[in-house]
């Protein structure tokens, strides 16, 4: 909001200033001053732009960040950074180096005490909320063709969607004999290594092969992915999953053991608990004959699956054989046509995706069922 630019042209140079201010309760504003020199090696060649950024300030979530003097060069085949640095107190982020079609050109990144919450401006639309402090270095090369990356990163007190992962390490290096990037990553939370990832990425074919070991991982990290039909997921899981296939289309296979799990079916507003083995087959979580209980201890036998597709698409299909199970717990604000508390015996089938949920019930109501149907809804 309130975005403004001012520029002065003289010869092959453009001096400019960029101002913005969102005038909101939390400040996002800034002023960047820079000068651009435009040049051509030969007449009629595509121009290159050498941008000299002068010391400037921006405000992100009420925090003042300093942009140090640096240079950025842009042409038709490359992008070059000369010590671009932005810092706030003891936090800093540095970009240096070059990316181009030349496989030897490399872009270097350095993080010092950087609060990861700053990336939430970008990730919020994907329902990802980060926190923690990152330190370390990373670099990228061959960005336009079979990219390579190397990293030596540490994140203190990593949190994702308000779920604590603790101390996290991410290391990668090139293994010449395998023509692969070896990746090792782990999280340590309350002296428990909840996630351990090891394996290789093969840039030439963009193949991956990673082994993921889970130990007492909190299931609540899956909440954003199940939001189309369920919420308030709790419990922990152990197990191992092998991730193979292409980087852009990974395949997950393995076995998990879900303990003390609970979730709320949003449309029904009922909560169920279960402990079960879960198989992972071709990106599908399969729940075979799971004994689940409602908050009153009544039981149901459930089987079904959740399949994860590209772009966070999911499909689910569950069959529930209920025995006097709490199957509805809504009020007028949830559904004005009918609402109340219901217990039923019979078969419930729940299917759908991120957009729609279909619930088909074939059964009978049981004792303590109370359903309200306001007659005013049917009066003219």
FITOR-503234 format. One record per residue (C-alpha): residue in three letters; chain; residue number from 1; x, y, z. Coordinates in steps of 0.1 Angstrom, whole numbers. Layout:
FITOR-503234
<"ALA", "A", NUM, <X, Y, Z>>
...
This chain:
FITOR-503234
<"UNK", "A", 1, <0, 0, 0>>
<"UNK", "A", 2, <10, 36, -6>>
<"UNK", "A", 3, <38, 25, -29>>
<"UNK", "A", 4, <57, 54, -45>>
<"UNK", "A", 5, <88, 56, -68>>
<"UNK", "A", 6, <109, 86, -77>>
<"UNK", "A", 7, <136, 85, -104>>
<"UNK", "A", 8, <161, 108, -121>>
<"UNK", "A", 9, <177, 98, -154>>
<"UNK", "A", 10, <211, 112, -166>>
<"UNK", "A", 11, <229, 95, -195>>
<"UNK", "A", 12, <230, 58, -190>>
<"UNK", "A", 13, <222, 61, -153>>
<"UNK", "A", 14, <190, 60, -134>>
<"UNK", "A", 15, <189, 71, -97>>
<"UNK", "A", 16, <157, 60, -80>>
<"UNK", "A", 17, <140, 58, -46>>
<"UNK", "A", 18, <112, 34, -36>>
<"UNK", "A", 19, <89, 41, -7>>
<"UNK", "A", 20, <60, 22, 8>>
<"UNK", "A", 21, <39, 22, 39>>
<"UNK", "A", 22, <9, 0, 47>>
<"UNK", "A", 23, <-4, 23, 75>>
<"UNK", "A", 24, <-16, -8, 93>>
<"UNK", "A", 25, <-15, -17, 130>>
<"UNK", "A", 26, <18, -35, 123>>
<"UNK", "A", 27, <43, -15, 103>>
<"UNK", "A", 28, <55, -27, 69>>
<"UNK", "A", 29, <73, 2, 53>>
<"UNK", "A", 30, <106, 12, 38>>
<"UNK", "A", 31, <127, 34, 17>>
<"UNK", "A", 32, <153, 19, -7>>
<"UNK", "A", 33, <177, 42, -25>>
<"UNK", "A", 34, <197, 29, -55>>
<"UNK", "A", 35, <214, 38, -87>>
<"UNK", "A", 36, <214, 18, -119>>
<"UNK", "A", 37, <240, 19, -147>>
<"UNK", "A", 38, <228, 6, -181>>
<"UNK", "A", 39, <254, -7, -205>>
<"UNK", "A", 40, <259, -27, -237>>
<"UNK", "A", 41, <289, -45, -250>>
<"UNK", "A", 42, <280, -37, -286>>
<"UNK", "A", 43, <253, -16, -302>>
<"UNK", "A", 44, <220, -34, -304>>
<"UNK", "A", 45, <231, -60, -278>>
<"UNK", "A", 46, <208, -68, -249>>
<"UNK", "A", 47, <216, -44, -221>>
<"UNK", "A", 48, <229, -52, -186>>
<"UNK", "A", 49, <220, -34, -154>>
<"UNK", "A", 50, <244, -28, -126>>
<"UNK", "A", 51, <223, -17, -96>>
<"UNK", "A", 52, <241, -1, -67>>
<"UNK", "A", 53, <220, -3, -36>>
<"UNK", "A", 54, <228, 25, -11>>
<"UNK", "A", 55, <224, 21, 27>>
<"UNK", "A", 56, <186, 19, 32>>
<"UNK", "A", 57, <160, 9, 58>>
<"UNK", "A", 58, <129, -12, 58>>
<"UNK", "A", 59, <104, -20, 85>>
<"UNK", "A", 60, <90, -56, 88>>
<"UNK", "A", 61, <65, -62, 115>>
<"UNK", "A", 62, <76, -31, 134>>
<"UNK", "A", 63, <113, -42, 132>>
<"UNK", "A", 64, <138, -19, 115>>
<"UNK", "A", 65, <162, -37, 91>>
<"UNK", "A", 66, <193, -22, 76>>
<"UNK", "A", 67, <202, -28, 39>>
<"UNK", "A", 68, <239, -24, 35>>
<"UNK", "A", 69, <256, -9, 4>>
<"UNK", "A", 70, <258, -37, -22>>
<"UNK", "A", 71, <256, -43, -59>>
<"UNK", "A", 72, <233, -65, -81>>
<"UNK", "A", 73, <240, -71, -117>>
<"UNK", "A", 74, <214, -84, -141>>
<"UNK", "A", 75, <217, -94, -177>>
<"UNK", "A", 76, <200, -118, -200>>
<"UNK", "A", 77, <219, -149, -188>>
<"UNK", "A", 78, <230, -142, -152>>
<"UNK", "A", 79, <222, -126, -119>>
<"UNK", "A", 80, <251, -114, -97>>
<"UNK", "A", 81, <251, -103, -61>>
<"UNK", "A", 82, <280, -85, -45>>
<"UNK", "A", 83, <277, -89, -7>>
<"UNK", "A", 84, <240, -81, -5>>
<"UNK", "A", 85, <234, -79, 33>>
<"UNK", "A", 86, <203, -71, 54>>
<"UNK", "A", 87, <205, -71, 92>>
<"UNK", "A", 88, <185, -62, 123>>
<"UNK", "A", 89, <204, -63, 156>>
<"UNK", "A", 90, <223, -95, 157>>
<"UNK", "A", 91, <202, -110, 129>>
<"UNK", "A", 92, <216, -110, 94>>
<"UNK", "A", 93, <211, -125, 60>>
<"UNK", "A", 94, <238, -123, 32>>
<"UNK", "A", 95, <236, -132, -5>>
<"UNK", "A", 96, <268, -133, -25>>
<"UNK", "A", 97, <279, -148, -58>>
<"UNK", "A", 98, <264, -155, -92>>
<"UNK", "A", 99, <239, -177, -110>>
<"UNK", "A", 100, <240, -183, -147>>
<"UNK", "A", 101, <240, -210, -173>>
<"UNK", "A", 102, <277, -216, -164>>
<"UNK", "A", 103, <276, -246, -140>>
<"UNK", "A", 104, <306, -233, -121>>
<"UNK", "A", 105, <288, -201, -110>>
<"UNK", "A", 106, <275, -204, -74>>
<"UNK", "A", 107, <252, -183, -52>>
<"UNK", "A", 108, <261, -183, -15>>
<"UNK", "A", 109, <238, -176, 14>>
<"UNK", "A", 110, <247, -170, 51>>
<"UNK", "A", 111, <223, -168, 80>>
<"UNK", "A", 112, <231, -155, 115>>
<"UNK", "A", 113, <206, -157, 143>>
<"UNK", "A", 114, <178, -151, 117>>
<"UNK", "A", 115, <143, -155, 131>>
<"UNK", "A", 116, <124, -178, 108>>
<"UNK", "A", 117, <91, -161, 117>>
<"UNK", "A", 118, <100, -135, 90>>
<"UNK", "A", 119, <92, -160, 63>>
<"UNK", "A", 120, <56, -164, 74>>
<"UNK", "A", 121, <48, -134, 52>>
<"UNK", "A", 122, <55, -157, 23>>
<"UNK", "A", 123, <43, -191, 37>>
<"UNK", "A", 124, <11, -180, 54>>
<"UNK", "A", 125, <-10, -186, 23>>
<"UNK", "A", 126, <2, -223, 23>>
<"UNK", "A", 127, <-9, -226, 60>>
<"UNK", "A", 128, <27, -229, 71>>
<"UNK", "A", 129, <39, -209, 102>>
<"UNK", "A", 130, <75, -211, 112>>
<"UNK", "A", 131, <95, -200, 142>>
<"UNK", "A", 132, <130, -206, 154>>
<"UNK", "A", 133, <165, -192, 149>>
<"UNK", "A", 134, <186, -203, 119>>
<"UNK", "A", 135, <224, -201, 116>>
<"UNK", "A", 136, <247, -215, 89>>
<"UNK", "A", 137, <256, -214, 52>>
<"UNK", "A", 138, <241, -228, 20>>
<"UNK", "A", 139, <249, -224, -17>>
<"UNK", "A", 140, <233, -232, -50>>
<"UNK", "A", 141, <247, -238, -85>>
<"UNK", "A", 142, <234, -251, -118>>
<"UNK", "A", 143, <201, -234, -110>>
<"UNK", "A", 144, <189, -236, -146>>
<"UNK", "A", 145, <199, -272, -152>>
<"UNK", "A", 146, <200, -300, -126>>
<"UNK", "A", 147, <205, -277, -96>>
<"UNK", "A", 148, <230, -285, -69>>
<"UNK", "A", 149, <228, -274, -33>>
<"UNK", "A", 150, <250, -276, -3>>
<"UNK", "A", 151, <241, -267, 33>>
<"UNK", "A", 152, <254, -266, 68>>
<"UNK", "A", 153, <224, -253, 88>>
<"UNK", "A", 154, <212, -253, 124>>
<"UNK", "A", 155, <179, -242, 136>>
<"UNK", "A", 156, <173, -236, 173>>
<"UNK", "A", 157, <138, -241, 187>>
<"UNK", "A", 158, <122, -249, 153>>
<"UNK", "A", 159, <84, -246, 154>>
<"UNK", "A", 160, <61, -254, 125>>
<"UNK", "A", 161, <24, -245, 129>>
<"UNK", "A", 162, <30, -239, 166>>
<"UNK", "A", 163, <43, -275, 170>>
<"UNK", "A", 164, <78, -277, 186>>
<"UNK", "A", 165, <105, -297, 167>>
<"UNK", "A", 166, <134, -284, 188>>
<"UNK", "A", 167, <170, -283, 176>>
<"UNK", "A", 168, <173, -291, 139>>
<"UNK", "A", 169, <203, -298, 117>>
<"UNK", "A", 170, <204, -299, 79>>
<"UNK", "A", 171, <236, -310, 62>>
<"UNK", "A", 172, <242, -318, 26>>
<"UNK", "A", 173, <273, -326, 5>>
<"UNK", "A", 174, <283, -338, -30>>
<"UNK", "A", 175, <293, -375, -33>>
<"UNK", "A", 176, <313, -377, -65>>
<"UNK", "A", 177, <313, -415, -69>>
<"UNK", "A", 178, <275, -416, -67>>
<"UNK", "A", 179, <269, -384, -86>>
<"UNK", "A", 180, <245, -375, -58>>
<"UNK", "A", 181, <239, -350, -30>>
<"UNK", "A", 182, <239, -367, 3>>
<"UNK", "A", 183, <214, -352, 28>>
<"UNK", "A", 184, <213, -357, 65>>
<"UNK", "A", 185, <187, -339, 86>>
<"UNK", "A", 186, <173, -344, 121>>
<"UNK", "A", 187, <153, -328, 149>>
<"UNK", "A", 188, <160, -332, 186>>
<"UNK", "A", 189, <131, -322, 209>>
<"UNK", "A", 190, <133, -328, 247>>
<"UNK", "A", 191, <162, -352, 242>>
<"UNK", "A", 192, <142, -373, 217>>
<"UNK", "A", 193, <152, -374, 180>>
<"UNK", "A", 194, <117, -372, 166>>
<"UNK", "A", 195, <127, -370, 129>>
<"UNK", "A", 196, <158, -384, 112>>
<"UNK", "A", 197, <162, -381, 74>>
<"UNK", "A", 198, <190, -396, 54>>
<"UNK", "A", 199, <195, -403, 17>>
<"UNK", "A", 200, <205, -390, -17>>
<"UNK", "A", 201, <193, -366, -44>>
<"UNK", "A", 202, <205, -374, -79>>
<"UNK", "A", 203, <205, -341, -98>>
<"UNK", "A", 204, <211, -356, -133>>
<"UNK", "A", 205, <177, -374, -133>>
<"UNK", "A", 206, <162, -355, -104>>
<"UNK", "A", 207, <156, -387, -85>>
<"UNK", "A", 208, <154, -390, -47>>
<"UNK", "A", 209, <158, -417, -22>>
<"UNK", "A", 210, <154, -408, 15>>
<"UNK", "A", 211, <147, -428, 45>>
<"UNK", "A", 212, <126, -410, 71>>
<"UNK", "A", 213, <126, -424, 107>>
<"UNK", "A", 214, <99, -410, 131>>
<"UNK", "A", 215, <100, -413, 168>>
<"UNK", "A", 216, <72, -399, 190>>
<"UNK", "A", 217, <64, -373, 163>>
<"UNK", "A", 218, <34, -352, 173>>
<"UNK", "A", 219, <5, -358, 148>>
<"UNK", "A", 220, <-7, -322, 152>>
<"UNK", "A", 221, <18, -312, 124>>
<"UNK", "A", 222, <-7, -328, 100>>
<"UNK", "A", 223, <-36, -305, 110>>
<"UNK", "A", 224, <-32, -281, 80>>
<"UNK", "A", 225, <-34, -309, 55>>
<"UNK", "A", 226, <-66, -325, 70>>
<"UNK", "A", 227, <-84, -292, 75>>
<"UNK", "A", 228, <-110, -300, 48>>
<"UNK", "A", 229, <-127, -326, 71>>
<"UNK", "A", 230, <-109, -329, 104>>
<"UNK", "A", 231, <-92, -308, 130>>
<"UNK", "A", 232, <-75, -308, 164>>
<"UNK", "A", 233, <-54, -339, 156>>
<"UNK", "A", 234, <-34, -351, 186>>
<"UNK", "A", 235, <-13, -381, 195>>
<"UNK", "A", 236, <22, -394, 184>>
<"UNK", "A", 237, <35, -417, 157>>
<"UNK", "A", 238, <66, -439, 153>>
<"UNK", "A", 239, <78, -456, 121>>
<"UNK", "A", 240, <98, -454, 89>>
<"UNK", "A", 241, <89, -441, 55>>
<"UNK", "A", 242, <109, -445, 23>>
<"UNK", "A", 243, <107, -415, -1>>
<"UNK", "A", 244, <116, -423, -37>>
<"UNK", "A", 245, <107, -411, -72>>
<"UNK", "A", 246, <112, -377, -87>>
<"UNK", "A", 247, <119, -345, -67>>
<"UNK", "A", 248, <88, -330, -82>>
<"UNK", "A", 249, <67, -361, -77>>
<"UNK", "A", 250, <78, -381, -46>>
<"UNK", "A", 251, <64, -414, -36>>
<"UNK", "A", 252, <60, -424, 1>>
<"UNK", "A", 253, <59, -460, 13>>
<"UNK", "A", 254, <64, -474, 48>>
<"UNK", "A", 255, <47, -483, 81>>
<"UNK", "A", 256, <36, -462, 110>>
<"UNK", "A", 257, <23, -469, 145>>
<"UNK", "A", 258, <-1, -442, 157>>
<"UNK", "A", 259, <-6, -440, 194>>
<"UNK", "A", 260, <-32, -422, 215>>
<"UNK", "A", 261, <-45, -404, 184>>
<"UNK", "A", 262, <-76, -382, 185>>
<"UNK", "A", 263, <-93, -360, 160>>
<"UNK", "A", 264, <-126, -341, 155>>
<"UNK", "A", 265, <-148, -346, 124>>
<"UNK", "A", 266, <-156, -310, 117>>
<"UNK", "A", 267, <-190, -314, 100>>
<"UNK", "A", 268, <-203, -336, 129>>
<"UNK", "A", 269, <-183, -319, 157>>
<"UNK", "A", 270, <-176, -353, 172>>
<"UNK", "A", 271, <-143, -365, 185>>
<"UNK", "A", 272, <-128, -400, 182>>
<"UNK", "A", 273, <-97, -417, 197>>
<"UNK", "A", 274, <-77, -446, 184>>
<"UNK", "A", 275, <-44, -464, 184>>
<"UNK", "A", 276, <-34, -484, 153>>
<"UNK", "A", 277, <-8, -495, 128>>
<"UNK", "A", 278, <-10, -475, 96>>
<"UNK", "A", 279, <5, -485, 63>>
<"UNK", "A", 280, <18, -460, 38>>
<"UNK", "A", 281, <14, -471, 2>>
<"UNK", "A", 282, <21, -449, -28>>
<"UNK", "A", 283, <12, -417, -9>>
<"UNK", "A", 284, <-18, -432, 7>>
<"UNK", "A", 285, <-23, -436, 45>>
<"UNK", "A", 286, <-43, -469, 49>>
<"UNK", "A", 287, <-62, -475, 82>>
<"UNK", "A", 288, <-71, -512, 84>>
<"UNK", "A", 289, <-98, -523, 109>>
<"UNK", "A", 290, <-92, -495, 134>>
<"UNK", "A", 291, <-110, -497, 167>>
<"UNK", "A", 292, <-120, -462, 176>>
<"UNK", "A", 293, <-139, -448, 206>>
<"UNK", "A", 294, <-160, -417, 211>>
<"UNK", "A", 295, <-157, -394, 242>>
<"UNK", "A", 296, <-182, -417, 260>>
<"UNK", "A", 297, <-162, -449, 254>>
<"UNK", "A", 298, <-186, -463, 227>>
<"UNK", "A", 299, <-167, -481, 200>>
<"UNK", "A", 300, <-167, -483, 162>>
<"UNK", "A", 301, <-147, -503, 137>>
<"UNK", "A", 302, <-132, -481, 110>>
<"UNK", "A", 303, <-113, -487, 79>>
<"UNK", "A", 304, <-103, -464, 50>>
<"UNK", "A", 305, <-76, -442, 36>>
<"UNK", "A", 306, <-63, -407, 30>>
<"UNK", "A", 307, <-45, -402, -3>>
<"UNK", "A", 308, <-22, -372, -7>>
<"UNK", "A", 309, <-19, -359, -43>>
<"UNK", "A", 310, <0, -330, -59>>
<"UNK", "A", 311, <-5, -294, -49>>
<"UNK", "A", 312, <-17, -305, -14>>
<"UNK", "A", 313, <-48, -323, -29>>
<"UNK", "A", 314, <-62, -350, -8>>
<"UNK", "A", 315, <-89, -377, -11>>
<"UNK", "A", 316, <-103, -397, 17>>
<"UNK", "A", 317, <-127, -426, 20>>
<"UNK", "A", 318, <-137, -441, 54>>
<"UNK", "A", 319, <-162, -468, 64>>
<"UNK", "A", 320, <-174, -468, 100>>
<"UNK", "A", 321, <-193, -497, 116>>
<"UNK", "A", 322, <-208, -479, 147>>
<"UNK", "A", 323, <-223, -493, 179>>
<"UNK", "A", 324, <-242, -466, 197>>
<"UNK", "A", 325, <-215, -442, 188>>
<"UNK", "A", 326, <-217, -404, 193>>
<"UNK", "A", 327, <-223, -393, 157>>
<"UNK", "A", 328, <-235, -357, 160>>
<"UNK", "A", 329, <-227, -328, 184>>
<"UNK", "A", 330, <-237, -296, 168>>
<"UNK", "A", 331, <-257, -264, 177>>
<"UNK", "A", 332, <-277, -239, 157>>
<"UNK", "A", 333, <-246, -219, 147>>
<"UNK", "A", 334, <-232, -250, 130>>
<"UNK", "A", 335, <-263, -259, 110>>
<"UNK", "A", 336, <-296, -239, 113>>
<"UNK", "A", 337, <-316, -266, 95>>
<"UNK", "A", 338, <-310, -293, 122>>
<"UNK", "A", 339, <-287, -297, 151>>
<"UNK", "A", 340, <-282, -316, 183>>
<"UNK", "A", 341, <-266, -346, 198>>
<"UNK", "A", 342, <-271, -381, 183>>
<"UNK", "A", 343, <-260, -416, 190>>
<"UNK", "A", 344, <-264, -442, 163>>
<"UNK", "A", 345, <-257, -478, 153>>
<"UNK", "A", 346, <-250, -487, 117>>
<"UNK", "A", 347, <-228, -479, 88>>
<"UNK", "A", 348, <-213, -444, 81>>
<"UNK", "A", 349, <-194, -437, 49>>
<"UNK", "A", 350, <-173, -405, 47>>
<"UNK", "A", 351, <-157, -396, 14>>
<"UNK", "A", 352, <-144, -364, -2>>
<"UNK", "A", 353, <-115, -341, -9>>
<"UNK", "A", 354, <-103, -307, 1>>
<"UNK", "A", 355, <-134, -290, -14>>
<"UNK", "A", 356, <-162, -314, -6>>
<"UNK", "A", 357, <-172, -339, 21>>
<"UNK", "A", 358, <-200, -364, 16>>
<"UNK", "A", 359, <-214, -383, 46>>
<"UNK", "A", 360, <-237, -413, 40>>
<"UNK", "A", 361, <-254, -428, 70>>
<"UNK", "A", 362, <-274, -460, 71>>
<"UNK", "A", 363, <-284, -469, 107>>
<"UNK", "A", 364, <-307, -463, 136>>
<"UNK", "A", 365, <-306, -437, 164>>
<"UNK", "A", 366, <-300, -449, 199>>
<"UNK", "A", 367, <-308, -437, 235>>
<"UNK", "A", 368, <-300, -401, 244>>
<"UNK", "A", 369, <-304, -388, 208>>
<"UNK", "A", 370, <-318, -353, 207>>
<"UNK", "A", 371, <-322, -335, 173>>
<"UNK", "A", 372, <-336, -300, 169>>
<"UNK", "A", 373, <-354, -290, 136>>
<"UNK", "A", 374, <-365, -253, 139>>
<"UNK", "A", 375, <-400, -251, 123>>
<"UNK", "A", 376, <-394, -214, 114>>
<"UNK", "A", 377, <-370, -227, 87>>
<"UNK", "A", 378, <-401, -241, 68>>
<"UNK", "A", 379, <-425, -212, 73>>
<"UNK", "A", 380, <-430, -186, 46>>
